[in-house]
């Protein structure tokens, strides 16, 4: 089911059918995200006519292209490569005409990869805010709202710079709700959030440093491009892959094996361990009473949970979710689960996620591995590594957020 979810969102399958017709003038391809290099390759494979461009992707996610330059940069905390690539991309789309076409390839991870600070800010300012947000438990919507208002390229600024050229953005969604303005902080999409909203988020999580960044937002210096802006009049966007599409692909696999799928939602958010407790309750109800579905069934869900970091372990939101789920289920028979990120990277580790089975806690105890202590230390990675139950795929070259499957079997 996980393989099917990933396959449904692969650029080679989703990009070609959404490409516009070649223009009279130049075709420039730009983009950012974990899937952007694979998206660029998918464009090159079918494009009729000359093209050029530059996309930036995460280290290890590059795909060789002939005409489109691929740059790798750091994620989730930005680095100088991302900043330099963002500046080059912005320059590349300037000075175009109405006869020219810009194809923007945007996917999850693009916000950190397009690391161009607003005027007067430094990359270190942005890094500091990013690290604080990642550790705070802030939602992806909240993080991206702040990022937009510290940026010189996001929040519609890339599309505004390309005017009057036609811009078509192909989006692979990794965000709950699939809002185009949220994916990669919407570099090509109008933004309805304000500097005041961003400041409220910083206050909510008590982020007061660096002062330069907080002051920048407070005085409205990073206000984003709004829907009524004329410079967005030639820009359009298309969602080519979403978490729901991937959940439906997984559901088809379940049905083919005689298992009833129950899709609980494609946009589930919240603290990973709290979401796990809720999911455990639903699984227990299904195993005991056949509600919302009797066995054999599978509870499928997507979205992006968060982790408020309190410990010093090797984490990742999917292993945090799964460890909390295993503890809540407490060895409940006939219930197994997988939680993994469809991009192949859970947080900043080398695994996509992990698998839990009814004997997970017993096997851990037999090896002297304390499940509750590992959860308290945000150390789900080490817990599942000790059991050899990590799911390791390497970069999948797409990204439609987290995939969770809880299987309730008959036997």
PATI-166233 format. One record per residue (C-alpha): x, y, z. Coordinates in steps of 0.2 Angstrom, whole numbers, plus 2048, in hexadecimal, padded with zeros to 3 digits. Example, Ala and Ser with C-alpha at 12.3 -4.5 7.8 and 13.67 -1.06 7.14 Angstrom:
BEGIN
83E7EA827/8447FB824/
! end
This chain:
BEGIN
800800800/80E80C804/8178087F3/80680C7EA/80481C7F4/8158227EE/81381C7DC/8038267DA/80D8367DD/81C8337D3/8208417C7/8238367B8/8118317BA/8098417BF/81384F7B5/81184C7A3/7FE84D7A2/7FD85E7AA/80A86779F/805876795/808878782/81987F77D/81989277C/81F89E76D/82D8A4778/83989C785/83488E791/83C88F7A2/83A8827AF/83D8867C1/83987D7D1/83C8787E3/8388697EE/83D8577F1/8348517E1/83A8607D6/8488577CE/83E8487C9/8308547C3/83D85D7B8/84284C7B0/8308487AD/82F8597A4/83E856799/839845794/82984B78B/82C85D787/82B862775/837870772/84587977B/84587C78D/85188279B/8508857AD/8568817BF/84E8777CD/8548757DF/8518657E9/85785D7F9/8688547FA/8668437F3/8568467E9/85F84C7D9/85B8447C8/8668477B9/85E8537AC/86585979B/85E86A79A/85886F7AC/8658727B9/8638687C9/86A8707D9/8698677EA/8678707FA/86386D80D/853868814/84A86B820/856879826/85C884818/86E886812/878891806/8758867F7/8628887F9/86489B7FB/86F89C7EB/8638917E1/85489C7E6/85D8AC7E1/8618A47D0/85089E7CD/8488AF7D1/8548B77C5/8518AA7B7/83E8AF7B6/8418C27B5/8408CC7A5/8358BF79C/8278C4790/8158BE78D/81B8B2780/8268A878D/82089A798/8278967AA/8238847B0/8258847C3/8278737CB/8228747DD/8228667EA/8248647FD/83486A804/8358787F8/833885806/84388180F/84C87E7FE/84788F7F7/851898805/8528AA7FF/8508B680E/8468C680D/8518D680A/85B8D981A/85A8C8821/8678BA821/8668A881E/86B8A5830/85C8AF835/8518A482B/85A894831/857899843/84489C841/84388C837/84B882845/84088A852/830886848/836874845/838871857/82987A85D/81B86F857/81587C84B/80A87583C/81087582B/804883827/80B88E835/81D88B830/81A88F81E/81089F823/8208A582C/82C89F81F/8228A9811/8238B981B/8368B781D/8398B380B/83E8BD7FB/8378AF7EF/8288A67F8/8178AC7FB/8138B07E8/8238B97E5/82A8AD7D8/81B8AF7CD/81A8C27CF/82C8C27C9/8288B87B9/81A8C47B4/8158C67A5/81B8B57A0/80E8A77A2/81289C7B1/80B88B7B4/80E8837C5/80D8707C7/80B86C7D9/80E85C7E3/80585E7F4/80D859804/80286480F/7F1861818/7E386980D/7EE86A7FE/7EE87D7FE/7F98837EF/7FE8927FA/805886807/80F87A7FC/82187F7FE/81A890805/8128947F4/82089D7EA/81489E7DB/8048A07E4/7FB8AF7EB/7FB8AF7FE/7ED8B580A/7F78B481A/7FE8C4821/80D8C982A/8028CB839/7FD8B8838/8108B4837/8148BE846/8058B6850/80D8A584C/81E8AA853/8168B1863/80B8A1865/81B896865/8258A386F/8328A6861/83B8B6865/84C8B485C/8548B8851/84E8CA854/8518CF842/8458C283B/8388C6848/8398D9845/8398D6832/8288CD834/8218DA841/8248E9836/81C8E0827/82B8E081C/8288CF815/8168D1810/8128C4802/8098C67F1/7F68C77F3/7E98BF7E7/7E48CF7DF/7F68D37D9/7F68D67C6/8078CD7C5/7FF8BC7C9/7F28BE7BB/7FC8B27AF/7FF8A57BC/7F68957BF/7F98857C9/7F48737C8/7F48667D6/7FB8577CD/7FD84B7DD/7F584C7EE/7F58417FE/7E383C7FA/7E88357E9/7F582B7F1/7E98247FF/7DD81F7F2/7EB8157E9/7EF80D7F9/7DD8097FC/7DC8007EB/7EA7F57F0/7E17F0800/7D17EC7F7/7DB7E17EB/7E07D77FA/7CF7D6801/7D27E380F/7C57F1811/7CE802811/7C881081C/7CF821818/7CF82B828/7D583B820/7E3842815/7E685181F/7E884B831/7F385783C/7F885884E/80585285A/80B841853/809838864/7F883F867/7F283A855/7F9829859/7EE827868/7DF82C85E/7E3820850/7E681285D/7D5815864/7CD813853/7D780384F/7D27FC860/7C07FF85C/7C17F784B/7CA7E8852/7BE7E5861/7AD7EB859/7AF7EC846/7AD7FF846/7B080983B/7B37F9832/7B57E7836/7C57DD833/7CE7DB827/7CF7EE825/7DC7FB824/7DC80D82B/7E481881F/7E982B822/7F483881C/7F984A821/80785082B/80984E83E/815859848/821855856/825860865/83785C868/83B85987B/84884B87A/858849871/855839867/854835855/843839850/83783C841/82583F842/82082E83B/82A823847/82482E855/81282B850/81681884E/81E81685E/81081F867/80481485E/80C804863/80C80A875/7FA80E874/7F57FE86C/8007F4879/8027E486F/7EF7E4869/7EE7D485E/7EB7D584B/7F07E784A/7FF7ED840/8047FE839/81080782D/81381A82E/81F822821/823831818/81F830805/82F839801/83982B809/841836817/839837829/83E84882F/85184982D/85583682F/859829821/84981F823/83782281C/82F81C82C/82C80B835/8217FC837/8187F7848/8117E684B/8087DE85A/8187D7861/8227E885F/8227EC872/8267DA877/8347D986B/83B7EA871/83A7E4883/8437D4880/8517DF879/8517EB887/84A7F987D/83E804887/83080A87C/82A818887/83B81E88B/83F820878/82E829875/832835883/84383987B/83B83B86A/84682C864/83A821859/84881F84D/853816859/84580B860/84080484F/852803849/8557F7858/8477EC852/84C7ED83F/83B7F483C/840804833/839807821/84780D817/844812805/850820801/84982F7F8/83982B7EE/83A83B7E4/8298407E8/8208477F8/80E8467FC/81084680F/80F83881C/806828819/7FF81D827/7F780C826/7F0803835/7EB7F1830/7DE7E783A/7DF7D5834/7D47C6837/7E27BA83C/
! end
